Amino acid sequence: MSNIKTPLIALAALMAAGSLAACNTVEGAGRDIQTAGDAIEETAQETNDGNPQTP
């Protein structure tokens, strides 16, 4: 039975490490998307002529 537990424990440890890495990746992607959104918003504000009819 010990022979089965060792690979399972190792697999669980690898999955846990992968989950932590995925959290960092998602957090970084969220920051990138936020930065892009801020740039789009700033450009939209700069090009706004104040006319609500302007598309």
DSSP file (Angstrom, degrees, kcal/mol; ACC not computed):
  #  RESIDUE AA STRUCTURE BP1 BP2  ACC     N-H-->O    O-->H-N    N-H-->O    O-->H-N    TCO  KAPPA ALPHA  PHI   PSI    X-CA   Y-CA   Z-CA
    1    1 A M    >>        0   0    0      0, 0.0     4,-1.7     0, 0.0     3,-0.8   0.000 360.0 360.0 360.0 -32.1    0.0    0.0    0.0
    2    2 A S  H 3>  +     0   0    0      1,-0.2     4,-1.7     2,-0.2     0, 0.0   0.825 360.0  62.1 -63.5 -31.5    2.9    2.3    0.6
    3    3 A N  H 34 S+     0   0    0      1,-0.2    -1,-0.2     2,-0.2     0, 0.0   0.786 106.8  44.4 -66.2 -27.0    4.0    1.9   -3.0
    4    4 A I  H <> S+     0   0    0     -3,-0.8     4,-1.4     2,-0.1    -2,-0.2   0.847 109.2  55.5 -84.0 -37.2    0.7    3.4   -4.1
    5    5 A K  H  X S+     0   0    0     -4,-1.7     4,-2.7     1,-0.2     5,-0.2   0.877  98.8  60.8 -66.1 -38.9    0.6    6.3   -1.6
    6    6 A T  H  X S+     0   0    0     -4,-1.7     4,-2.2     1,-0.2    -1,-0.2   0.929 107.2  42.3 -60.2 -50.0    4.0    7.8   -2.6
    7    7 A P  H  > S+     0   0    0      0, 0.0     4,-2.6     0, 0.0    -1,-0.2   0.875 114.5  53.0 -65.4 -33.7    3.2    8.5   -6.3
    8    8 A L  H  X S+     0   0    0     -4,-1.4     4,-2.4     2,-0.2    -2,-0.2   0.903 109.5  47.8 -66.4 -40.0   -0.2    9.9   -5.2
    9    9 A I  H  X S+     0   0    0     -4,-2.7     4,-2.2     2,-0.2    -1,-0.2   0.907 112.7  49.1 -65.9 -41.2    1.4   12.2   -2.7
   10   10 A A  H  X S+     0   0    0     -4,-2.2     4,-2.2    -5,-0.2    -2,-0.2   0.910 111.4  49.4 -64.1 -42.2    3.9   13.4   -5.3
   11   11 A L  H  X S+     0   0    0     -4,-2.6     4,-2.4     1,-0.2    -2,-0.2   0.907 110.1  50.8 -63.3 -42.2    1.1   13.9   -7.8
   12   12 A A  H  X S+     0   0    0     -4,-2.4     4,-2.2     1,-0.2    -1,-0.2   0.891 109.7  50.9 -62.8 -39.8   -0.9   15.9   -5.3
   13   13 A A  H  X S+     0   0    0     -4,-2.2     4,-2.2     2,-0.2    -1,-0.2   0.904 110.6  48.7 -65.3 -41.2    2.1   18.1   -4.6
   14   14 A L  H  X S+     0   0    0     -4,-2.2     4,-2.3     2,-0.2    -2,-0.2   0.896 111.2  50.2 -65.3 -40.0    2.7   18.8   -8.3
   15   15 A M  H  X S+     0   0    0     -4,-2.4     4,-2.1     2,-0.2    -2,-0.2   0.894 110.1  50.3 -65.5 -39.4   -1.0   19.7   -8.7
   16   16 A A  H  X S+     0   0    0     -4,-2.2     4,-1.9     2,-0.2    -2,-0.2   0.911 111.0  48.5 -64.7 -42.2   -0.9   22.1   -5.8
   17   17 A A  H  X S+     0   0    0     -4,-2.2     4,-2.0     1,-0.2    -2,-0.2   0.898 111.0  51.1 -64.7 -40.0    2.3   23.8   -7.2
   18   18 A G  H  X S+     0   0    0     -4,-2.3     4,-2.2     1,-0.2    -1,-0.2   0.873 107.1  53.9 -64.1 -37.3    0.6   24.1  -10.6
   19   19 A S  H  X S+     0   0    0     -4,-2.1     4,-1.8     2,-0.2    -1,-0.2   0.900 107.9  49.7 -64.3 -40.8   -2.5   25.6   -9.0
   20   20 A L  H  X S+     0   0    0     -4,-1.9     4,-1.6     1,-0.2    -1,-0.2   0.899 110.8  49.6 -65.2 -39.8   -0.3   28.3   -7.3
   21   21 A A  H  X S+     0   0    0     -4,-2.0     4,-2.0     1,-0.2    -1,-0.2   0.887 108.1  54.1 -65.6 -38.5    1.4   29.1  -10.6
   22   22 A A  H  X S+     0   0    0     -4,-2.2     4,-2.6     1,-0.2     5,-0.2   0.878 104.3  55.2 -64.1 -37.5   -2.0   29.4  -12.3
   23   23 A C  H  X S+     0   0    0     -4,-1.8     4,-2.4     1,-0.2    -1,-0.2   0.919 108.3  48.2 -61.9 -42.7   -3.1   31.9   -9.8
   24   24 A N  H  X S+     0   0    0     -4,-1.6     4,-2.3     2,-0.2    -1,-0.2   0.893 111.6  50.5 -64.5 -38.6   -0.1   34.1  -10.5
   25   25 A T  H  X S+     0   0    0     -4,-2.0     4,-2.4     2,-0.2    -2,-0.2   0.925 111.6  46.5 -65.4 -45.1   -0.7   33.8  -14.2
   26   26 A V  H  X S+     0   0    0     -4,-2.6     4,-2.4     2,-0.2    -2,-0.2   0.894 112.0  51.4 -65.3 -40.4   -4.4   34.8  -13.9
   27   27 A E  H  X S+     0   0    0     -4,-2.4     4,-2.0    -5,-0.2    -1,-0.2   0.920 111.0  47.9 -63.3 -43.0   -3.5   37.7  -11.7
   28   28 A G  H  X S+     0   0    0     -4,-2.3     4,-2.2     1,-0.2    -2,-0.2   0.895 111.0  50.7 -64.4 -40.5   -0.9   38.9  -14.2
   29   29 A A  H  X S+     0   0    0     -4,-2.4     4,-2.6     1,-0.2    -1,-0.2   0.895 108.0  53.6 -64.5 -39.5   -3.4   38.6  -17.0
   30   30 A G  H  X S+     0   0    0     -4,-2.4     4,-2.3     1,-0.2    -1,-0.2   0.900 108.8  48.8 -61.3 -41.0   -5.9   40.6  -15.0
   31   31 A R  H  X S+     0   0    0     -4,-2.0     4,-2.3     2,-0.2    -1,-0.2   0.903 110.8  50.6 -65.8 -40.1   -3.4   43.4  -14.5
   32   32 A D  H  X S+     0   0    0     -4,-2.2     4,-2.3     2,-0.2    -2,-0.2   0.920 111.4  47.8 -62.8 -43.9   -2.6   43.4  -18.3
   33   33 A I  H  X S+     0   0    0     -4,-2.6     4,-2.5     1,-0.2    -1,-0.2   0.901 111.1  51.3 -64.4 -40.7   -6.3   43.6  -19.2
   34   34 A Q  H  X S+     0   0    0     -4,-2.3     4,-2.3     2,-0.2    -2,-0.2   0.911 109.7  49.8 -62.3 -42.5   -6.8   46.4  -16.7
   35   35 A T  H  X S+     0   0    0     -4,-2.3     4,-2.1     2,-0.2    -2,-0.2   0.910 111.4  48.5 -63.1 -43.0   -3.9   48.3  -18.1
   36   36 A A  H  X S+     0   0    0     -4,-2.3     4,-2.3     1,-0.2    -2,-0.2   0.912 111.0  50.9 -64.0 -42.0   -5.3   47.9  -21.7
   37   37 A G  H  X S+     0   0    0     -4,-2.5     4,-2.5     1,-0.2    -2,-0.2   0.893 108.7  51.5 -62.0 -40.5   -8.7   49.0  -20.5
   38   38 A D  H  X S+     0   0    0     -4,-2.3     4,-2.4     2,-0.2    -1,-0.2   0.903 109.6  49.9 -63.2 -41.2   -7.2   52.1  -18.9
   39   39 A A  H  X S+     0   0    0     -4,-2.1     4,-2.3     2,-0.2    -2,-0.2   0.903 111.7  48.2 -64.9 -41.3   -5.4   53.0  -22.1
   40   40 A I  H  X S+     0   0    0     -4,-2.3     4,-2.4     2,-0.2    -2,-0.2   0.920 112.1  49.4 -64.4 -43.8   -8.6   52.6  -24.1
   41   41 A E  H  X S+     0   0    0     -4,-2.5     4,-2.2     2,-0.2    -2,-0.2   0.909 110.9  49.5 -62.3 -42.3  -10.5   54.7  -21.7
   42   42 A E  H  X S+     0   0    0     -4,-2.4     4,-2.1     2,-0.2    -1,-0.2   0.916 111.5  48.7 -63.6 -43.3   -7.9   57.5  -21.8
   43   43 A T  H  X S+     0   0    0     -4,-2.3     4,-1.9     1,-0.2    -1,-0.2   0.899 110.4  51.7 -63.4 -40.5   -7.8   57.5  -25.6
   44   44 A A  H  X S+     0   0    0     -4,-2.4     4,-0.8     1,-0.2    -1,-0.2   0.898 110.3  48.5 -63.3 -40.6  -11.6   57.7  -25.7
   45   45 A Q  H  < S+     0   0    0     -4,-2.2     3,-0.4     1,-0.2    -1,-0.2   0.879 110.3  51.7 -67.6 -37.3  -11.6   60.6  -23.3
   46   46 A E  H  < S+     0   0    0     -4,-2.1    -1,-0.2     1,-0.2    -2,-0.2   0.846 113.6  43.6 -67.6 -33.8   -8.9   62.4  -25.4
   47   47 A T  H  < S+     0   0    0     -4,-1.9     2,-0.4    -5,-0.1    -1,-0.2   0.526  85.8 112.3 -91.1  -5.8  -10.9   62.0  -28.6
   48   48 A N     <  -     0   0    0     -4,-0.8    -3,-0.0    -3,-0.4    -4,-0.0  -0.536  47.2-168.2 -70.3 124.4  -14.3   63.0  -27.1
   49   49 A D        -     0   0    0     -2,-0.4    -1,-0.1     2,-0.2    -4,-0.0   0.392  45.5-109.2 -94.1   3.5  -15.4   66.3  -28.5
   50   50 A G  S    S+     0   0    0      1,-0.3    -2,-0.1     4,-0.1     3,-0.0   0.339  81.6 124.5  88.1  -7.2  -18.2   66.7  -26.0
   51   51 A N    >   -     0   0    0      1,-0.1     3,-1.6     2,-0.0    -1,-0.3  -0.779  51.8-154.9 -88.2 117.2  -21.0   66.1  -28.5
   52   52 A P  T 3  S+     0   0    0      0, 0.0    -1,-0.1     0, 0.0    -2,-0.0   0.661  92.4  62.8 -67.3 -13.1  -23.2   63.2  -27.4
   53   53 A Q  T 3  S+     0   0    0      2,-0.0    -2,-0.0    -3,-0.0     0, 0.0   0.597  77.7 104.2 -85.0 -11.9  -24.2   62.5  -31.0
   54   54 A T    <         0   0    0     -3,-1.6    -4,-0.1     1,-0.2    -5,-0.0  -0.553 360.0 360.0 -72.0 128.0  -20.6   61.6  -31.9
   55   55 A P              0   0    0      0, 0.0    -1,-0.2     0, 0.0    -2,-0.0   0.507 360.0 360.0 -69.8 360.0  -20.2   57.9  -32.3
